[in-house]
Amino acid sequence: MCRNIKPLFNFEPPATEDEMYAASLQFVRKVSGFTKPSQANEAAFQLAVEEITMVTGQLLRSLETNALPKDREEESAKARARAAKRFSR
């Protein structure tokens, strides 16, 4: 899985459209192998990003859990601590 794609489910506040779009963009970049597609592929690339964003929203709205929502700030702090430990060597 691409390291830049972050989990979006079960957070308070819920994932935004921008976060879903960013994850979709990363996914399409990874699958296509393009960071920036050529003009010939731009329309197909953008359509894929938009459709995956829409499906991601549908998925997140349909998922259920009994777990309490995670706090974004707390999870972000944990990620920063992991990164600091990982890259401090």
PyRosetta script that sets phi, psi and omega in degrees:
from pyrosetta import init, pose_from_sequence

init()
pose = pose_from_sequence("MCRNIKPLFNFEPPATEDEMYAASLQFVRKVSGFTKPSQANEAAFQLAVEEITMVTGQLLRSLETNALPKDREEESAKARARAAKRFSR")
pose.set_psi(1, 143.6)
pose.set_omega(1, 179.4)
pose.set_phi(2, -65.1)
pose.set_psi(2, 130.8)
pose.set_omega(2, -177.1)
pose.set_phi(3, -65.3)
pose.set_psi(3, -23.5)
pose.set_omega(3, -177.9)
pose.set_phi(4, -81.8)
pose.set_psi(4, -10.1)
pose.set_omega(4, 177.9)
pose.set_phi(5, -89.1)
pose.set_psi(5, 118.2)
pose.set_omega(5, -176.3)
pose.set_phi(6, -102.5)
pose.set_psi(6, 149.5)
pose.set_omega(6, 174.6)
pose.set_phi(7, -58.5)
pose.set_psi(7, 140.2)
pose.set_omega(7, -177.6)
pose.set_phi(8, -118.1)
pose.set_psi(8, -9.1)
pose.set_omega(8, -175.0)
pose.set_phi(9, -87.6)
pose.set_psi(9, 143.2)
pose.set_omega(9, 172.3)
pose.set_phi(10, 66.3)
pose.set_psi(10, 47.5)
pose.set_omega(10, 174.9)
pose.set_phi(11, -117.4)
pose.set_psi(11, 152.7)
pose.set_omega(11, 174.6)
pose.set_phi(12, -120.6)
pose.set_psi(12, 117.9)
pose.set_omega(12, -1.6)
pose.set_phi(13, -73.1)
pose.set_psi(13, 161.0)
pose.set_omega(13, -177.8)
pose.set_phi(14, -61.2)
pose.set_psi(14, 162.0)
pose.set_omega(14, 179.5)
pose.set_phi(15, -58.0)
pose.set_psi(15, 141.8)
pose.set_omega(15, 179.4)
pose.set_phi(16, -90.8)
pose.set_psi(16, 166.9)
pose.set_omega(16, 175.9)
pose.set_phi(17, -60.0)
pose.set_psi(17, -38.5)
pose.set_omega(17, 179.0)
pose.set_phi(18, -63.5)
pose.set_psi(18, -39.9)
pose.set_omega(18, 178.4)
pose.set_phi(19, -66.9)
pose.set_psi(19, -40.3)
pose.set_omega(19, 178.0)
pose.set_phi(20, -66.1)
pose.set_psi(20, -39.7)
pose.set_omega(20, 178.3)
pose.set_phi(21, -63.5)
pose.set_psi(21, -44.8)
pose.set_omega(21, -179.5)
pose.set_phi(22, -61.7)
pose.set_psi(22, -42.5)
pose.set_omega(22, 178.4)
pose.set_phi(23, -65.2)
pose.set_psi(23, -40.2)
pose.set_omega(23, 179.1)
pose.set_phi(24, -65.3)
pose.set_psi(24, -42.0)
pose.set_omega(24, 178.5)
pose.set_phi(25, -61.2)
pose.set_psi(25, -45.2)
pose.set_omega(25, 178.1)
pose.set_phi(26, -61.3)
pose.set_psi(26, -41.4)
pose.set_omega(26, 179.7)
pose.set_phi(27, -62.6)
pose.set_psi(27, -47.4)
pose.set_omega(27, -178.8)
pose.set_phi(28, -65.4)
pose.set_psi(28, -38.6)
pose.set_omega(28, 176.2)
pose.set_phi(29, -60.5)
pose.set_psi(29, -44.6)
pose.set_omega(29, -178.6)
pose.set_phi(30, -64.8)
pose.set_psi(30, -47.4)
pose.set_omega(30, -177.0)
pose.set_phi(31, -67.5)
pose.set_psi(31, -41.8)
pose.set_omega(31, -176.0)
pose.set_phi(32, -80.2)
pose.set_psi(32, -26.1)
pose.set_omega(32, -175.7)
pose.set_phi(33, 84.1)
pose.set_psi(33, 4.8)
pose.set_omega(33, 179.7)
pose.set_phi(34, -105.5)
pose.set_psi(34, 130.9)
pose.set_omega(34, 168.5)
pose.set_phi(35, -79.5)
pose.set_psi(35, -43.2)
pose.set_omega(35, 175.6)
pose.set_phi(36, -136.9)
pose.set_psi(36, 116.4)
pose.set_omega(36, -177.1)
pose.set_phi(37, -72.0)
pose.set_psi(37, 160.0)
pose.set_omega(37, 175.5)
pose.set_phi(38, -68.7)
pose.set_psi(38, 167.8)
pose.set_omega(38, 178.1)
pose.set_phi(39, -59.1)
pose.set_psi(39, -34.9)
pose.set_omega(39, -179.7)
pose.set_phi(40, -65.5)
pose.set_psi(40, -29.3)
pose.set_omega(40, -177.1)
pose.set_phi(41, -103.8)
pose.set_psi(41, -4.1)
pose.set_omega(41, -174.4)
pose.set_phi(42, -58.1)
pose.set_psi(42, -45.9)
pose.set_omega(42, -177.2)
pose.set_phi(43, -63.3)
pose.set_psi(43, -45.1)
pose.set_omega(43, 179.5)
pose.set_phi(44, -65.0)
pose.set_psi(44, -39.6)
pose.set_omega(44, 179.4)
pose.set_phi(45, -62.2)
pose.set_psi(45, -50.5)
pose.set_omega(45, -179.5)
pose.set_phi(46, -63.9)
pose.set_psi(46, -40.3)
pose.set_omega(46, 178.2)
pose.set_phi(47, -60.9)
pose.set_psi(47, -43.4)
pose.set_omega(47, 179.0)
pose.set_phi(48, -61.4)
pose.set_psi(48, -44.0)
pose.set_omega(48, 179.8)
pose.set_phi(49, -61.4)
pose.set_psi(49, -46.4)
pose.set_omega(49, -179.0)
pose.set_phi(50, -63.6)
pose.set_psi(50, -42.7)
pose.set_omega(50, -179.5)
pose.set_phi(51, -67.6)
pose.set_psi(51, -40.2)
pose.set_omega(51, 179.2)
pose.set_phi(52, -67.8)
pose.set_psi(52, -36.0)
pose.set_omega(52, 175.5)
pose.set_phi(53, -60.6)
pose.set_psi(53, -44.5)
pose.set_omega(53, 179.9)
pose.set_phi(54, -63.2)
pose.set_psi(54, -45.5)
pose.set_omega(54, -179.3)
pose.set_phi(55, -67.0)
pose.set_psi(55, -36.0)
pose.set_omega(55, 177.1)
pose.set_phi(56, -61.3)
pose.set_psi(56, -43.9)
pose.set_omega(56, 177.2)
pose.set_phi(57, -61.1)
pose.set_psi(57, -42.8)
pose.set_omega(57, 178.4)
pose.set_phi(58, -62.8)
pose.set_psi(58, -43.0)
pose.set_omega(58, 179.0)
pose.set_phi(59, -61.0)
pose.set_psi(59, -49.9)
pose.set_omega(59, -177.6)
pose.set_phi(60, -62.2)
pose.set_psi(60, -36.2)
pose.set_omega(60, 178.3)
pose.set_phi(61, -70.9)
pose.set_psi(61, -26.5)
pose.set_omega(61, -176.2)
pose.set_phi(62, -92.1)
pose.set_psi(62, -16.4)
pose.set_omega(62, -180.0)
pose.set_phi(63, -71.7)
pose.set_psi(63, 147.6)
pose.set_omega(63, 178.8)
pose.set_phi(64, -128.3)
pose.set_psi(64, 150.2)
pose.set_omega(64, 176.0)
pose.set_phi(65, -153.4)
pose.set_psi(65, 154.7)
pose.set_omega(65, 174.3)
pose.set_phi(66, -96.6)
pose.set_psi(66, -8.7)
pose.set_omega(66, -178.6)
pose.set_phi(67, -73.0)
pose.set_psi(67, 150.0)
pose.set_omega(67, 175.2)
pose.set_phi(68, -68.8)
pose.set_psi(68, 146.8)
pose.set_omega(68, 177.8)
pose.set_phi(69, -62.1)
pose.set_psi(69, 143.9)
pose.set_omega(69, 178.5)
pose.set_phi(70, -81.6)
pose.set_psi(70, 148.0)
pose.set_omega(70, 178.1)
pose.set_phi(71, -85.4)
pose.set_psi(71, 125.1)
pose.set_omega(71, -177.1)
pose.set_phi(72, -59.7)
pose.set_psi(72, -44.4)
pose.set_omega(72, -178.1)
pose.set_phi(73, -64.5)
pose.set_psi(73, -41.9)
pose.set_omega(73, 180.0)
pose.set_phi(74, -64.4)
pose.set_psi(74, -44.7)
pose.set_omega(74, 179.6)
pose.set_phi(75, -66.1)
pose.set_psi(75, -37.0)
pose.set_omega(75, 178.3)
pose.set_phi(76, -65.4)
pose.set_psi(76, -41.5)
pose.set_omega(76, 177.8)
pose.set_phi(77, -63.3)
pose.set_psi(77, -41.2)
pose.set_omega(77, 177.2)
pose.set_phi(78, -61.5)
pose.set_psi(78, -43.2)
pose.set_omega(78, -179.8)
pose.set_phi(79, -64.2)
pose.set_psi(79, -41.4)
pose.set_omega(79, 178.0)
pose.set_phi(80, -63.3)
pose.set_psi(80, -39.9)
pose.set_omega(80, 179.0)
pose.set_phi(81, -65.3)
pose.set_psi(81, -41.6)
pose.set_omega(81, 177.4)
pose.set_phi(82, -62.9)
pose.set_psi(82, -42.2)
pose.set_omega(82, -179.5)
pose.set_phi(83, -65.5)
pose.set_psi(83, -42.5)
pose.set_omega(83, 179.1)
pose.set_phi(84, -61.0)
pose.set_psi(84, -43.0)
pose.set_omega(84, 179.3)
pose.set_phi(85, -66.4)
pose.set_psi(85, -42.1)
pose.set_omega(85, -176.7)
pose.set_phi(86, -66.5)
pose.set_psi(86, -42.2)
pose.set_omega(86, -174.0)
pose.set_phi(87, -97.2)
pose.set_psi(87, 3.8)
pose.set_omega(87, -179.2)
pose.set_phi(88, -82.7)
pose.set_psi(88, -5.5)
pose.set_omega(88, -176.2)
pose.set_phi(89, -71.4)
pose.dump_pdb("model.pdb")
